[in-house]
């Protein structure tokens, strides 16, 4: 089962930084990526030979890692709050 646009929009709405934010802020992007990563991780557990999906998963994980590094560099308090909300490790 893939992640729908509605699910991503709901997650982005929870993590948006301003009223006009439509998912462009780093925190909203990280939240959306986390949702997609968790979904694809479940897919990979059942289909471990799916190399194309594995590559996509690695790309998403690395993009999220870069965004988290950006947030941490600019605002450590926001970073701590974000990883706590999403249940990520440091």
PyMOL Python script that loads the backbone (N, CA, C, O; Angstrom):
from pymol import cmd

cmd.read_pdbstr("""\
ATOM      1  N   UNK A   1       0.846  -1.184   0.000  1.00  0.00           N
ATOM      2  CA  UNK A   1       0.000   0.000   0.000  1.00  0.00           C
ATOM      3  C   UNK A   1       0.884   1.237   0.000  1.00  0.00           C
ATOM      4  O   UNK A   1       1.779   1.367   0.836  1.00  0.00           O
ATOM      5  N   UNK A   2       0.641   2.122  -0.914  1.00  0.00           N
ATOM      6  CA  UNK A   2       1.459   3.329  -0.999  1.00  0.00           C
ATOM      7  C   UNK A   2       0.835   4.465  -0.188  1.00  0.00           C
ATOM      8  O   UNK A   2      -0.332   4.415   0.202  1.00  0.00           O
ATOM      9  N   UNK A   3       1.640   5.470   0.046  1.00  0.00           N
ATOM     10  CA  UNK A   3       1.198   6.631   0.799  1.00  0.00           C
ATOM     11  C   UNK A   3       0.413   7.540  -0.140  1.00  0.00           C
ATOM     12  O   UNK A   3       0.867   7.841  -1.244  1.00  0.00           O
ATOM     13  N   UNK A   4      -0.750   7.972   0.294  1.00  0.00           N
ATOM     14  CA  UNK A   4      -1.584   8.819  -0.555  1.00  0.00           C
ATOM     15  C   UNK A   4      -1.245  10.289  -0.345  1.00  0.00           C
ATOM     16  O   UNK A   4      -0.610  10.666   0.640  1.00  0.00           O
ATOM     17  N   UNK A   5      -1.679  11.098  -1.282  1.00  0.00           N
ATOM     18  CA  UNK A   5      -1.461  12.543  -1.179  1.00  0.00           C
ATOM     19  C   UNK A   5      -2.146  13.115   0.054  1.00  0.00           C
ATOM     20  O   UNK A   5      -1.640  14.042   0.686  1.00  0.00           O
ATOM     21  N   UNK A   6      -3.306  12.550   0.388  1.00  0.00           N
ATOM     22  CA  UNK A   6      -4.045  13.026   1.553  1.00  0.00           C
ATOM     23  C   UNK A   6      -3.276  12.762   2.841  1.00  0.00           C
ATOM     24  O   UNK A   6      -3.254  13.603   3.740  1.00  0.00           O
ATOM     25  N   UNK A   7      -2.641  11.585   2.931  1.00  0.00           N
ATOM     26  CA  UNK A   7      -1.855  11.252   4.119  1.00  0.00           C
ATOM     27  C   UNK A   7      -0.664  12.197   4.261  1.00  0.00           C
ATOM     28  O   UNK A   7      -0.371  12.676   5.357  1.00  0.00           O
ATOM     29  N   UNK A   8       0.012  12.458   3.160  1.00  0.00           N
ATOM     30  CA  UNK A   8       1.156  13.368   3.197  1.00  0.00           C
ATOM     31  C   UNK A   8       0.708  14.775   3.548  1.00  0.00           C
ATOM     32  O   UNK A   8       1.380  15.463   4.317  1.00  0.00           O
ATOM     33  N   UNK A   9      -0.430  15.220   2.991  1.00  0.00           N
ATOM     34  CA  UNK A   9      -0.951  16.554   3.288  1.00  0.00           C
ATOM     35  C   UNK A   9      -1.300  16.687   4.773  1.00  0.00           C
ATOM     36  O   UNK A   9      -1.077  17.736   5.378  1.00  0.00           O
ATOM     37  N   UNK A  10      -1.842  15.627   5.348  1.00  0.00           N
ATOM     38  CA  UNK A  10      -2.184  15.643   6.774  1.00  0.00           C
ATOM     39  C   UNK A  10      -0.929  15.765   7.637  1.00  0.00           C
ATOM     40  O   UNK A  10      -0.911  16.524   8.607  1.00  0.00           O
ATOM     41  N   UNK A  11       0.103  15.028   7.290  1.00  0.00           N
ATOM     42  CA  UNK A  11       1.355  15.088   8.045  1.00  0.00           C
ATOM     43  C   UNK A  11       2.000  16.458   7.889  1.00  0.00           C
ATOM     44  O   UNK A  11       2.495  17.024   8.864  1.00  0.00           O
ATOM     45  N   UNK A  12       2.000  16.992   6.683  1.00  0.00           N
ATOM     46  CA  UNK A  12       2.581  18.312   6.429  1.00  0.00           C
ATOM     47  C   UNK A  12       1.820  19.379   7.215  1.00  0.00           C
ATOM     48  O   UNK A  12       2.425  20.313   7.740  1.00  0.00           O
ATOM     49  N   UNK A  13       0.506  19.243   7.297  1.00  0.00           N
ATOM     50  CA  UNK A  13      -0.298  20.210   8.049  1.00  0.00           C
ATOM     51  C   UNK A  13       0.087  20.227   9.524  1.00  0.00           C
ATOM     52  O   UNK A  13       0.030  21.273  10.170  1.00  0.00           O
ATOM     53  N   UNK A  14       0.478  19.078  10.056  1.00  0.00           N
ATOM     54  CA  UNK A  14       0.888  19.003  11.454  1.00  0.00           C
ATOM     55  C   UNK A  14       2.256  19.624  11.702  1.00  0.00           C
ATOM     56  O   UNK A  14       2.535  20.069  12.815  1.00  0.00           O
ATOM     57  N   UNK A  15       3.104  19.661  10.695  1.00  0.00           N
ATOM     58  CA  UNK A  15       4.482  20.111  10.872  1.00  0.00           C
ATOM     59  C   UNK A  15       4.805  21.418  10.165  1.00  0.00           C
ATOM     60  O   UNK A  15       5.963  21.834  10.155  1.00  0.00           O
ATOM     61  N   UNK A  16       3.823  22.071   9.578  1.00  0.00           N
ATOM     62  CA  UNK A  16       4.127  23.305   8.858  1.00  0.00           C
ATOM     63  C   UNK A  16       4.537  24.402   9.840  1.00  0.00           C
ATOM     64  O   UNK A  16       4.069  24.442  10.978  1.00  0.00           O
ATOM     65  N   UNK A  17       5.408  25.279   9.384  1.00  0.00           N
ATOM     66  CA  UNK A  17       5.974  26.299  10.263  1.00  0.00           C
ATOM     67  C   UNK A  17       5.180  27.597  10.227  1.00  0.00           C
ATOM     68  O   UNK A  17       5.124  28.313  11.227  1.00  0.00           O
ATOM     69  N   UNK A  18       4.567  27.910   9.094  1.00  0.00           N
ATOM     70  CA  UNK A  18       3.730  29.106   8.981  1.00  0.00           C
ATOM     71  C   UNK A  18       2.388  28.718   8.377  1.00  0.00           C
ATOM     72  O   UNK A  18       2.202  27.591   7.919  1.00  0.00           O
ATOM     73  N   UNK A  19       1.472  29.651   8.383  1.00  0.00           N
ATOM     74  CA  UNK A  19       0.147  29.375   7.829  1.00  0.00           C
ATOM     75  C   UNK A  19       0.196  29.146   6.315  1.00  0.00           C
ATOM     76  O   UNK A  19      -0.585  28.362   5.775  1.00  0.00           O
ATOM     77  N   UNK A  20       1.117  29.834   5.637  1.00  0.00           N
ATOM     78  CA  UNK A  20       1.226  29.713   4.178  1.00  0.00           C
ATOM     79  C   UNK A  20       2.052  28.510   3.736  1.00  0.00           C
ATOM     80  O   UNK A  20       2.138  28.228   2.541  1.00  0.00           O
ATOM     81  N   UNK A  21       2.657  27.800   4.680  1.00  0.00           N
ATOM     82  CA  UNK A  21       3.533  26.670   4.356  1.00  0.00           C
ATOM     83  C   UNK A  21       2.719  25.521   3.763  1.00  0.00           C
ATOM     84  O   UNK A  21       1.796  25.009   4.397  1.00  0.00           O
ATOM     85  N   UNK A  22       3.071  25.124   2.544  1.00  0.00           N
ATOM     86  CA  UNK A  22       2.391  24.012   1.876  1.00  0.00           C
ATOM     87  C   UNK A  22       3.266  22.777   1.789  1.00  0.00           C
ATOM     88  O   UNK A  22       3.046  21.918   0.935  1.00  0.00           O
ATOM     89  N   UNK A  23       4.249  22.681   2.657  1.00  0.00           N
ATOM     90  CA  UNK A  23       5.129  21.524   2.651  1.00  0.00           C
ATOM     91  C   UNK A  23       6.523  21.863   2.200  1.00  0.00           C
ATOM     92  O   UNK A  23       7.332  20.960   1.985  1.00  0.00           O
ATOM     93  N   UNK A  24       6.832  23.124   2.051  1.00  0.00           N
ATOM     94  CA  UNK A  24       8.150  23.514   1.577  1.00  0.00           C
ATOM     95  C   UNK A  24       9.173  23.677   2.676  1.00  0.00           C
ATOM     96  O   UNK A  24      10.374  23.652   2.404  1.00  0.00           O
ATOM     97  N   UNK A  25       8.732  23.842   3.912  1.00  0.00           N
ATOM     98  CA  UNK A  25       9.689  24.016   5.004  1.00  0.00           C
ATOM     99  C   UNK A  25      10.428  22.703   5.247  1.00  0.00           C
ATOM    100  O   UNK A  25       9.924  21.625   4.933  1.00  0.00           O
ATOM    101  N   UNK A  26      11.611  22.808   5.802  1.00  0.00           N
ATOM    102  CA  UNK A  26      12.429  21.621   6.027  1.00  0.00           C
ATOM    103  C   UNK A  26      11.734  20.645   6.971  1.00  0.00           C
ATOM    104  O   UNK A  26      11.790  19.435   6.753  1.00  0.00           O
ATOM    105  N   UNK A  27      11.084  21.149   8.009  1.00  0.00           N
ATOM    106  CA  UNK A  27      10.408  20.270   8.968  1.00  0.00           C
ATOM    107  C   UNK A  27       9.274  19.497   8.295  1.00  0.00           C
ATOM    108  O   UNK A  27       9.102  18.304   8.547  1.00  0.00           O
ATOM    109  N   UNK A  28       8.513  20.159   7.455  1.00  0.00           N
ATOM    110  CA  UNK A  28       7.414  19.495   6.752  1.00  0.00           C
ATOM    111  C   UNK A  28       7.953  18.464   5.765  1.00  0.00           C
ATOM    112  O   UNK A  28       7.366  17.394   5.608  1.00  0.00           O
ATOM    113  N   UNK A  29       9.059  18.776   5.103  1.00  0.00           N
ATOM    114  CA  UNK A  29       9.663  17.830   4.171  1.00  0.00           C
ATOM    115  C   UNK A  29      10.153  16.585   4.907  1.00  0.00           C
ATOM    116  O   UNK A  29       9.974  15.464   4.431  1.00  0.00           O
ATOM    117  N   UNK A  30      10.773  16.788   6.070  1.00  0.00           N
ATOM    118  CA  UNK A  30      11.258  15.660   6.863  1.00  0.00           C
ATOM    119  C   UNK A  30      10.092  14.782   7.300  1.00  0.00           C
ATOM    120  O   UNK A  30      10.190  13.555   7.254  1.00  0.00           O
ATOM    121  N   UNK A  31       8.995  15.393   7.720  1.00  0.00           N
ATOM    122  CA  UNK A  31       7.820  14.634   8.151  1.00  0.00           C
ATOM    123  C   UNK A  31       7.242  13.809   7.000  1.00  0.00           C
ATOM    124  O   UNK A  31       6.908  12.638   7.176  1.00  0.00           O
ATOM    125  N   UNK A  32       7.128  14.423   5.830  1.00  0.00           N
ATOM    126  CA  UNK A  32       6.622  13.695   4.662  1.00  0.00           C
ATOM    127  C   UNK A  32       7.532  12.563   4.245  1.00  0.00           C
ATOM    128  O   UNK A  32       7.067  11.475   3.904  1.00  0.00           O
ATOM    129  N   UNK A  33       8.841  12.818   4.272  1.00  0.00           N
ATOM    130  CA  UNK A  33       9.805  11.771   3.928  1.00  0.00           C
ATOM    131  C   UNK A  33       9.749  10.628   4.938  1.00  0.00           C
ATOM    132  O   UNK A  33       9.852   9.461   4.560  1.00  0.00           O
ATOM    133  N   UNK A  34       9.589  10.952   6.198  1.00  0.00           N
ATOM    134  CA  UNK A  34       9.532   9.921   7.232  1.00  0.00           C
ATOM    135  C   UNK A  34       8.337   9.005   7.004  1.00  0.00           C
ATOM    136  O   UNK A  34       8.447   7.789   7.156  1.00  0.00           O
ATOM    137  N   UNK A  35       7.211   9.577   6.644  1.00  0.00           N
ATOM    138  CA  UNK A  35       6.027   8.770   6.347  1.00  0.00           C
ATOM    139  C   UNK A  35       6.305   7.824   5.180  1.00  0.00           C
ATOM    140  O   UNK A  35       5.988   6.636   5.246  1.00  0.00           O
ATOM    141  N   UNK A  36       6.894   8.355   4.118  1.00  0.00           N
ATOM    142  CA  UNK A  36       7.197   7.534   2.942  1.00  0.00           C
ATOM    143  C   UNK A  36       8.252   6.477   3.246  1.00  0.00           C
ATOM    144  O   UNK A  36       8.166   5.355   2.746  1.00  0.00           O
ATOM    145  N   UNK A  37       9.245   6.823   4.061  1.00  0.00           N
ATOM    146  CA  UNK A  37      10.307   5.882   4.418  1.00  0.00           C
ATOM    147  C   UNK A  37       9.732   4.719   5.226  1.00  0.00           C
ATOM    148  O   UNK A  37      10.066   3.561   4.978  1.00  0.00           O
ATOM    149  N   UNK A  38       8.879   5.027   6.180  1.00  0.00           N
ATOM    150  CA  UNK A  38       8.277   3.958   6.991  1.00  0.00           C
ATOM    151  C   UNK A  38       7.436   3.029   6.140  1.00  0.00           C
ATOM    152  O   UNK A  38       7.456   1.815   6.344  1.00  0.00           O
ATOM    153  N   UNK A  39       6.697   3.579   5.188  1.00  0.00           N
ATOM    154  CA  UNK A  39       5.881   2.759   4.302  1.00  0.00           C
ATOM    155  C   UNK A  39       6.765   1.873   3.424  1.00  0.00           C
ATOM    156  O   UNK A  39       6.487   0.685   3.261  1.00  0.00           O
ATOM    157  N   UNK A  40       7.813   2.440   2.869  1.00  0.00           N
ATOM    158  CA  UNK A  40       8.692   1.680   1.983  1.00  0.00           C
ATOM    159  C   UNK A  40       9.509   0.647   2.757  1.00  0.00           C
ATOM    160  O   UNK A  40       9.873  -0.389   2.200  1.00  0.00           O
ATOM    161  N   UNK A  41       9.800   0.910   4.016  1.00  0.00           N
ATOM    162  CA  UNK A  41      10.509  -0.064   4.849  1.00  0.00           C
ATOM    163  C   UNK A  41       9.669  -1.319   5.026  1.00  0.00           C
ATOM    164  O   UNK A  41      10.189  -2.434   4.978  1.00  0.00           O
ATOM    165  N   UNK A  42       8.377  -1.138   5.231  1.00  0.00           N
ATOM    166  CA  UNK A  42       7.476  -2.293   5.345  1.00  0.00           C
ATOM    167  C   UNK A  42       7.446  -3.087   4.032  1.00  0.00           C
ATOM    168  O   UNK A  42       7.429  -4.318   4.047  1.00  0.00           O
ATOM    169  N   UNK A  43       7.439  -2.385   2.917  1.00  0.00           N
ATOM    170  CA  UNK A  43       7.464  -3.041   1.611  1.00  0.00           C
ATOM    171  C   UNK A  43       8.745  -3.855   1.443  1.00  0.00           C
ATOM    172  O   UNK A  43       8.720  -4.972   0.927  1.00  0.00           O
ATOM    173  N   UNK A  44       9.864  -3.280   1.884  1.00  0.00           N
ATOM    174  CA  UNK A  44      11.154  -3.951   1.718  1.00  0.00           C
ATOM    175  C   UNK A  44      11.273  -5.195   2.600  1.00  0.00           C
ATOM    176  O   UNK A  44      12.002  -6.124   2.254  1.00  0.00           O
ATOM    177  N   UNK A  45      10.576  -5.224   3.722  1.00  0.00           N
ATOM    178  CA  UNK A  45      10.591  -6.411   4.575  1.00  0.00           C
ATOM    179  C   UNK A  45       9.971  -7.598   3.856  1.00  0.00           C
ATOM    180  O   UNK A  45      10.429  -8.732   4.003  1.00  0.00           O
ATOM    181  N   UNK A  46       8.931  -7.336   3.081  1.00  0.00           N
ATOM    182  CA  UNK A  46       8.249  -8.404   2.360  1.00  0.00           C
ATOM    183  C   UNK A  46       8.905  -8.696   1.009  1.00  0.00           C
ATOM    184  O   UNK A  46       8.801  -9.812   0.500  1.00  0.00           O
ATOM    185  N   UNK A  47       9.582  -7.697   0.423  1.00  0.00           N
ATOM    186  CA  UNK A  47      10.156  -7.846  -0.919  1.00  0.00           C
ATOM    187  C   UNK A  47      11.631  -7.451  -0.889  1.00  0.00           C
ATOM    188  O   UNK A  47      12.023  -6.435  -1.462  1.00  0.00           O
ATOM    189  N   UNK A  48      12.433  -8.259  -0.221  1.00  0.00           N
ATOM    190  CA  UNK A  48      13.830  -7.893  -0.015  1.00  0.00           C
ATOM    191  C   UNK A  48      14.673  -7.890  -1.290  1.00  0.00           C
ATOM    192  O   UNK A  48      15.776  -7.343  -1.286  1.00  0.00           O
ATOM    193  N   UNK A  49      14.195  -8.472  -2.357  1.00  0.00           N
ATOM    194  CA  UNK A  49      14.959  -8.486  -3.613  1.00  0.00           C
ATOM    195  C   UNK A  49      14.612  -7.324  -4.538  1.00  0.00           C
ATOM    196  O   UNK A  49      15.156  -7.228  -5.638  1.00  0.00           O
ATOM    197  N   UNK A  50      13.731  -6.458  -4.116  1.00  0.00           N
ATOM    198  CA  UNK A  50      13.300  -5.325  -4.930  1.00  0.00           C
ATOM    199  C   UNK A  50      14.378  -4.238  -4.884  1.00  0.00           C
ATOM    200  O   UNK A  50      14.349  -3.356  -4.027  1.00  0.00           O
ATOM    201  N   UNK A  51      15.323  -4.317  -5.813  1.00  0.00           N
ATOM    202  CA  UNK A  51      16.485  -3.420  -5.796  1.00  0.00           C
ATOM    203  C   UNK A  51      16.111  -1.983  -6.157  1.00  0.00           C
ATOM    204  O   UNK A  51      16.728  -1.044  -5.655  1.00  0.00           O
ATOM    205  N   UNK A  52      15.122  -1.801  -7.009  1.00  0.00           N
ATOM    206  CA  UNK A  52      14.727  -0.451  -7.412  1.00  0.00           C
ATOM    207  C   UNK A  52      14.123   0.309  -6.232  1.00  0.00           C
ATOM    208  O   UNK A  52      14.416   1.486  -6.024  1.00  0.00           O
ATOM    209  N   UNK A  53      13.288  -0.370  -5.475  1.00  0.00           N
ATOM    210  CA  UNK A  53      12.700   0.272  -4.299  1.00  0.00           C
ATOM    211  C   UNK A  53      13.748   0.522  -3.229  1.00  0.00           C
ATOM    212  O   UNK A  53      13.672   1.510  -2.499  1.00  0.00           O
ATOM    213  N   UNK A  54      14.718  -0.362  -3.134  1.00  0.00           N
ATOM    214  CA  UNK A  54      15.788  -0.181  -2.152  1.00  0.00           C
ATOM    215  C   UNK A  54      16.586   1.078  -2.464  1.00  0.00           C
ATOM    216  O   UNK A  54      16.955   1.825  -1.558  1.00  0.00           O
ATOM    217  N   UNK A  55      16.850   1.308  -3.734  1.00  0.00           N
ATOM    218  CA  UNK A  55      17.575   2.506  -4.133  1.00  0.00           C
ATOM    219  C   UNK A  55      16.765   3.751  -3.796  1.00  0.00           C
ATOM    220  O   UNK A  55      17.310   4.727  -3.280  1.00  0.00           O
ATOM    221  N   UNK A  56      15.468   3.721  -4.084  1.00  0.00           N
ATOM    222  CA  UNK A  56      14.610   4.849  -3.748  1.00  0.00           C
ATOM    223  C   UNK A  56      14.570   5.104  -2.250  1.00  0.00           C
ATOM    224  O   UNK A  56      14.564   6.253  -1.808  1.00  0.00           O
ATOM    225  N   UNK A  57      14.542   4.029  -1.470  1.00  0.00           N
ATOM    226  CA  UNK A  57      14.540   4.159  -0.015  1.00  0.00           C
ATOM    227  C   UNK A  57      15.828   4.819   0.461  1.00  0.00           C
ATOM    228  O   UNK A  57      15.787   5.716   1.302  1.00  0.00           O
ATOM    229  N   UNK A  58      16.957   4.391  -0.062  1.00  0.00           N
ATOM    230  CA  UNK A  58      18.238   4.978   0.330  1.00  0.00           C
ATOM    231  C   UNK A  58      18.316   6.453  -0.047  1.00  0.00           C
ATOM    232  O   UNK A  58      18.854   7.259   0.712  1.00  0.00           O
ATOM    233  N   UNK A  59      17.785   6.810  -1.211  1.00  0.00           N
ATOM    234  CA  UNK A  59      17.775   8.218  -1.618  1.00  0.00           C
ATOM    235  C   UNK A  59      16.928   9.064  -0.664  1.00  0.00           C
ATOM    236  O   UNK A  59      17.315  10.174  -0.297  1.00  0.00           O
ATOM    237  N   UNK A  60      15.771   8.529  -0.267  1.00  0.00           N
ATOM    238  CA  UNK A  60      14.909   9.267   0.659  1.00  0.00           C
ATOM    239  C   UNK A  60      15.556   9.417   2.028  1.00  0.00           C
ATOM    240  O   UNK A  60      15.472  10.479   2.644  1.00  0.00           O
ATOM    241  N   UNK A  61      16.203   8.355   2.505  1.00  0.00           N
ATOM    242  CA  UNK A  61      16.870   8.409   3.808  1.00  0.00           C
ATOM    243  C   UNK A  61      17.980   9.452   3.784  1.00  0.00           C
ATOM    244  O   UNK A  61      18.135  10.216   4.737  1.00  0.00           O
ATOM    245  N   UNK A  62      18.752   9.488   2.703  1.00  0.00           N
ATOM    246  CA  UNK A  62      19.838  10.461   2.612  1.00  0.00           C
ATOM    247  C   UNK A  62      19.315  11.886   2.494  1.00  0.00           C
ATOM    248  O   UNK A  62      19.908  12.807   3.057  1.00  0.00           O
ATOM    249  N   UNK A  63      18.216  12.082   1.773  1.00  0.00           N
ATOM    250  CA  UNK A  63      17.628  13.420   1.666  1.00  0.00           C
ATOM    251  C   UNK A  63      17.136  13.891   3.029  1.00  0.00           C
ATOM    252  O   UNK A  63      17.331  15.047   3.404  1.00  0.00           O
ATOM    253  N   UNK A  64      16.490  12.976   3.775  1.00  0.00           N
ATOM    254  CA  UNK A  64      16.021  13.325   5.118  1.00  0.00           C
ATOM    255  C   UNK A  64      17.194  13.646   6.036  1.00  0.00           C
ATOM    256  O   UNK A  64      17.120  14.567   6.850  1.00  0.00           O
ATOM    257  N   UNK A  65      18.270  12.887   5.902  1.00  0.00           N
ATOM    258  CA  UNK A  65      19.471  13.123   6.720  1.00  0.00           C
ATOM    259  C   UNK A  65      20.047  14.517   6.470  1.00  0.00           C
ATOM    260  O   UNK A  65      20.446  15.208   7.407  1.00  0.00           O
ATOM    261  N   UNK A  66      20.087  14.918   5.211  1.00  0.00           N
ATOM    262  CA  UNK A  66      20.598  16.244   4.858  1.00  0.00           C
ATOM    263  C   UNK A  66      19.688  17.345   5.400  1.00  0.00           C
ATOM    264  O   UNK A  66      20.171  18.356   5.910  1.00  0.00           O
ATOM    265  N   UNK A  67      18.378  17.151   5.290  1.00  0.00           N
ATOM    266  CA  UNK A  67      17.436  18.144   5.804  1.00  0.00           C
ATOM    267  C   UNK A  67      17.535  18.264   7.322  1.00  0.00           C
ATOM    268  O   UNK A  67      17.463  19.366   7.866  1.00  0.00           O
ATOM    269  N   UNK A  68      17.700  17.131   8.004  1.00  0.00           N
ATOM    270  CA  UNK A  68      17.844  17.171   9.454  1.00  0.00           C
ATOM    271  C   UNK A  68      19.132  17.880   9.859  1.00  0.00           C
ATOM    272  O   UNK A  68      19.154  18.604  10.854  1.00  0.00           O
ATOM    273  N   UNK A  69      20.196  17.680   9.103  1.00  0.00           N
ATOM    274  CA  UNK A  69      21.459  18.374   9.384  1.00  0.00           C
ATOM    275  C   UNK A  69      21.287  19.878   9.204  1.00  0.00           C
ATOM    276  O   UNK A  69      21.834  20.665   9.977  1.00  0.00           O
ATOM    277  N   UNK A  70      20.534  20.275   8.192  1.00  0.00           N
ATOM    278  CA  UNK A  70      20.253  21.694   7.955  1.00  0.00           C
ATOM    279  C   UNK A  70      19.468  22.296   9.116  1.00  0.00           C
ATOM    280  O   UNK A  70      19.785  23.388   9.589  1.00  0.00           O
ATOM    281  N   UNK A  71      18.450  21.585   9.570  1.00  0.00           N
ATOM    282  CA  UNK A  71      17.643  22.077  10.690  1.00  0.00           C
ATOM    283  C   UNK A  71      18.494  22.178  11.945  1.00  0.00           C
ATOM    284  O   UNK A  71      18.404  23.162  12.679  1.00  0.00           O
ATOM    285  N   UNK A  72      19.321  21.166  12.197  1.00  0.00           N
ATOM    286  CA  UNK A  72      20.170  21.166  13.384  1.00  0.00           C
ATOM    287  C   UNK A  72      21.163  22.317  13.358  1.00  0.00           C
ATOM    288  O   UNK A  72      21.446  22.918  14.395  1.00  0.00           O
ATOM    289  N   UNK A  73      21.692  22.626  12.185  1.00  0.00           N
ATOM    290  CA  UNK A  73      22.659  23.715  12.040  1.00  0.00           C
ATOM    291  C   UNK A  73      22.011  25.065  12.336  1.00  0.00           C
ATOM    292  O   UNK A  73      22.646  25.936  12.931  1.00  0.00           O
ATOM    293  N   UNK A  74      20.756  25.248  11.930  1.00  0.00           N
ATOM    294  CA  UNK A  74      20.085  26.535  12.073  1.00  0.00           C
ATOM    295  C   UNK A  74      19.336  26.712  13.384  1.00  0.00           C
ATOM    296  O   UNK A  74      19.286  27.821  13.916  1.00  0.00           O
ATOM    297  N   UNK A  75      18.748  25.635  13.920  1.00  0.00           N
ATOM    298  CA  UNK A  75      17.951  25.756  15.140  1.00  0.00           C
ATOM    299  C   UNK A  75      17.940  24.412  15.871  1.00  0.00           C
ATOM    300  O   UNK A  75      17.171  23.514  15.527  1.00  0.00           O
ATOM    301  N   UNK A  76      18.793  24.289  16.872  1.00  0.00           N
ATOM    302  CA  UNK A  76      18.940  23.022  17.587  1.00  0.00           C
ATOM    303  C   UNK A  76      17.650  22.655  18.332  1.00  0.00           C
ATOM    304  O   UNK A  76      17.287  21.481  18.396  1.00  0.00           O
ATOM    305  N   UNK A  77      16.962  23.646  18.889  1.00  0.00           N
ATOM    306  CA  UNK A  77      15.723  23.371  19.627  1.00  0.00           C
ATOM    307  C   UNK A  77      14.651  22.793  18.702  1.00  0.00           C
ATOM    308  O   UNK A  77      13.948  21.854  19.073  1.00  0.00           O
ATOM    309  N   UNK A  78      14.530  23.353  17.503  1.00  0.00           N
ATOM    310  CA  UNK A  78      13.558  22.835  16.526  1.00  0.00           C
ATOM    311  C   UNK A  78      13.930  21.409  16.124  1.00  0.00           C
ATOM    312  O   UNK A  78      13.057  20.557  15.959  1.00  0.00           O
ATOM    313  N   UNK A  79      15.217  21.159  15.968  1.00  0.00           N
ATOM    314  CA  UNK A  79      15.699  19.824  15.612  1.00  0.00           C
ATOM    315  C   UNK A  79      15.320  18.807  16.684  1.00  0.00           C
ATOM    316  O   UNK A  79      14.794  17.738  16.374  1.00  0.00           O
ATOM    317  N   UNK A  80      15.587  19.139  17.938  1.00  0.00           N
ATOM    318  CA  UNK A  80      15.282  18.238  19.051  1.00  0.00           C
ATOM    319  C   UNK A  80      13.783  17.943  19.113  1.00  0.00           C
ATOM    320  O   UNK A  80      13.373  16.799  19.313  1.00  0.00           O
ATOM    321  N   UNK A  81      12.978  18.982  18.940  1.00  0.00           N
ATOM    322  CA  UNK A  81      11.522  18.817  18.985  1.00  0.00           C
ATOM    323  C   UNK A  81      11.035  17.949  17.825  1.00  0.00           C
ATOM    324  O   UNK A  81      10.160  17.102  18.005  1.00  0.00           O
ATOM    325  N   UNK A  82      11.594  18.158  16.656  1.00  0.00           N
ATOM    326  CA  UNK A  82      11.183  17.420  15.459  1.00  0.00           C
ATOM    327  C   UNK A  82      11.498  15.937  15.581  1.00  0.00           C
ATOM    328  O   UNK A  82      10.642  15.101  15.291  1.00  0.00           O
ATOM    329  N   UNK A  83      12.706  15.597  16.003  1.00  0.00           N
ATOM    330  CA  UNK A  83      13.051  14.182  16.088  1.00  0.00           C
ATOM    331  C   UNK A  83      12.259  13.497  17.212  1.00  0.00           C
ATOM    332  O   UNK A  83      11.984  12.299  17.140  1.00  0.00           O
ATOM    333  N   UNK A  84      11.897  14.258  18.243  1.00  0.00           N
ATOM    334  CA  UNK A  84      11.078  13.699  19.314  1.00  0.00           C
ATOM    335  C   UNK A  84       9.662  13.408  18.805  1.00  0.00           C
ATOM    336  O   UNK A  84       9.099  12.351  19.088  1.00  0.00           O
ATOM    337  N   UNK A  85       9.091  14.360  18.047  1.00  0.00           N
ATOM    338  CA  UNK A  85       7.742  14.176  17.500  1.00  0.00           C
ATOM    339  C   UNK A  85       7.679  12.998  16.520  1.00  0.00           C
ATOM    340  O   UNK A  85       6.714  12.234  16.514  1.00  0.00           O
ATOM    341  N   UNK A  86       8.726  12.866  15.689  1.00  0.00           N
ATOM    342  CA  UNK A  86       8.730  11.834  14.661  1.00  0.00           C
ATOM    343  C   UNK A  86       9.225  10.485  15.176  1.00  0.00           C
ATOM    344  O   UNK A  86       9.078   9.465  14.503  1.00  0.00           O
ATOM    345  N   UNK A  87       9.807  10.486  16.359  1.00  0.00           N
ATOM    346  CA  UNK A  87      10.318   9.234  16.913  1.00  0.00           C
ATOM    347  C   UNK A  87      11.575   8.752  16.221  1.00  0.00           C
ATOM    348  O   UNK A  87      11.768   7.549  16.044  1.00  0.00           O
ATOM    349  N   UNK A  88      12.432   9.680  15.829  1.00  0.00           N
ATOM    350  CA  UNK A  88      13.690   9.334  15.171  1.00  0.00           C
ATOM    351  C   UNK A  88      14.823   9.325  16.179  1.00  0.00           C
ATOM    352  O   UNK A  88      14.738   9.958  17.231  1.00  0.00           O
ATOM    353  N   UNK A  89      15.895   8.593  15.847  1.00  0.00           N
ATOM    354  CA  UNK A  89      17.073   8.681  16.694  1.00  0.00           C
ATOM    355  C   UNK A  89      17.975   9.776  16.200  1.00  0.00           C
ATOM    356  O   UNK A  89      17.837  10.237  15.067  1.00  0.00           O
ATOM    357  N   UNK A  90      18.895  10.199  17.034  1.00  0.00           N
ATOM    358  CA  UNK A  90      19.790  11.294  16.674  1.00  0.00           C
ATOM    359  C   UNK A  90      20.829  10.844  15.698  1.00  0.00           C
ATOM    360  O   UNK A  90      21.672  11.639  15.282  1.00  0.00           O
TER     361      UNK A  90
END
""", "prot")
cmd.dss("prot")
cmd.show_as("cartoon", "prot")
cmd.util.cbc("prot")
cmd.orient("prot")
